[in-house]
Amino acid sequence: MVSKFLIQKIQPEDLNYKNILLLRKFISPEGKILPRRLTGLTTKQQRIIAKAIKNARIMGFLPFIRIALY
């Protein structure tokens, strides 16, 4: 879960598909995008994060699914 302190420090220019370390905090271990009620983002920030995650997946920076190693 993402802390409220982190949410307050997020700048609009940081919310892009190239910032992989930030985007990973908004993805569950299964690879799903976390909902607003868990992340504490505003509606506008959630839309930007979701679009950035989807763009990063298309570009190949983030995986679509989690690869489980047994």
C-alpha positions as CSV (number, residue, x, y, z in Angstrom):
1,M,0.0,0.0,0.0
2,V,1.2,3.5,-0.8
3,S,1.7,5.9,2.0
4,K,-0.2,9.2,2.2
5,F,3.1,11.0,2.6
6,L,4.2,9.7,-0.8
7,I,1.0,10.9,-2.4
8,Q,1.5,14.5,-1.2
9,K,5.0,14.6,-2.7
10,I,4.0,13.4,-6.2
11,Q,4.4,16.1,-8.8
12,P,2.4,16.0,-12.1
13,E,5.7,15.8,-14.1
14,D,6.7,12.7,-12.2
15,L,3.6,10.8,-13.4
16,N,4.8,9.4,-16.7
17,Y,5.6,6.0,-18.2
18,K,9.3,6.4,-17.7
19,N,9.2,6.5,-13.9
20,I,9.1,2.8,-13.3
21,L,10.0,2.9,-9.7
22,L,7.0,5.1,-8.9
23,L,4.6,3.1,-11.1
24,R,5.6,-0.2,-9.4
25,K,4.2,1.1,-6.1
26,F,0.7,1.3,-7.8
27,I,0.7,-2.3,-9.1
28,S,-0.3,-5.3,-7.0
29,P,1.9,-8.4,-6.8
30,E,-0.4,-10.0,-9.4
31,G,0.2,-7.2,-11.8
32,K,-3.1,-5.4,-11.4
33,I,-3.4,-1.6,-11.0
34,L,-4.4,-0.8,-7.5
35,P,-7.7,1.1,-7.0
36,R,-8.1,4.6,-5.6
37,R,-9.4,3.4,-2.2
38,L,-6.1,1.6,-1.6
39,T,-3.7,4.2,-3.1
40,G,-5.3,7.4,-1.8
41,L,-4.9,9.2,-5.1
42,T,-7.2,11.8,-6.4
43,T,-9.4,10.9,-9.4
44,K,-7.2,12.9,-11.8
45,Q,-4.0,11.3,-10.4
46,Q,-5.5,7.8,-10.6
47,R,-6.3,8.3,-14.3
48,I,-2.8,9.6,-15.0
49,I,-1.2,6.7,-13.1
50,A,-3.4,4.1,-14.9
51,K,-2.5,5.6,-18.3
52,A,1.2,5.7,-17.5
53,I,1.1,2.1,-16.3
54,K,-0.6,1.0,-19.5
55,N,1.9,3.0,-21.7
56,A,4.8,1.5,-19.7
57,R,3.4,-2.0,-20.4
58,I,3.1,-1.3,-24.1
59,M,6.6,0.1,-24.3
60,G,7.9,-3.0,-22.4
61,F,9.1,-1.3,-19.2
62,L,6.5,-3.1,-17.0
63,P,5.2,-6.7,-17.4
64,F,1.6,-7.4,-18.1
65,I,1.6,-10.3,-15.7
66,R,3.8,-11.5,-12.8
67,I,6.0,-14.4,-13.7
68,A,5.9,-16.9,-10.9
69,L,9.0,-19.0,-10.3
70,Y,8.3,-22.2,-8.5
